[in-house]
Amino acid sequence: MKVTVNRTTVELFEGARSQHAVLRYLVHRRLGAALLRRGRIFDAQGHEIGLDAPLREGQIIKFKIPK
């Protein structure tokens, strides 16, 4: 399935969680996986979601690292 993270489309397996999408995004951007622990994940409406939040085809999420 395809999910968009920060305007980048990533390909994931069915049943993937938000942490899988962000990890795929970080690898695509050549950033360290350790950033996953520091950042926060939000849905398209701006609500924070957890690392284990289930994803569906075409979903849009945002990953932000607080300063």
N, C-alpha and C positions, 0 to 999 in steps of 0.2 A: 504494500500500500504506500501511497505517497502522502507526506505530511510536510507542511511548510514551517520552518523555524527561522525567525528573523529574515524573512523574504528569501530564504534558500530552501528549495525543495529537496527533501531527502527520501530515499527509498527504504522502507522498513518491512519487516515480516508482520503478518497478521497477528494481532494480540500484543503488539508492542506497547510499551508504556512511555510516558513523557521522558523519563531518563534515557531511554534508548534513542529517542529522536535527538535529544540534546547531545548525547555522546557522538552520534553520527555527524551532527552539525559541527561539533568541535574538531573532529577528525578531518572533515571536509575543509575547514578553515585553517587547519594545521595549528590548532591551539591545544594546550595540555588538558587532559581529562580531569585533572585536579580542579579546574575551574567549575566543574559541575557542583562540587560541594559548597563553593562560595556564592554561586548564583541563585537566582530565583526564577521560577517558570510561571508564565501567565498565559491564560487563554486569550482568544481574539477580543473578548470584551474587557480585558484588563483584570480579571479575577485571578488571584494566585492559585496555582494548582500544585499538587504534590508530585514527588518523583514517581510514584506508582500510579498516577492517573492514567486510565486507559485512553487510547487514541483511536480515532476512526479515520477512514479514508478522507483526504482533503482537508483535514483539520489544520488550523493555523495556531501556532503557539509562539510566544516570545520568550527569549532567555536574556535576563539582565543580570549584570554583576554590579552589586552596590559599590560605591566608591568609598 
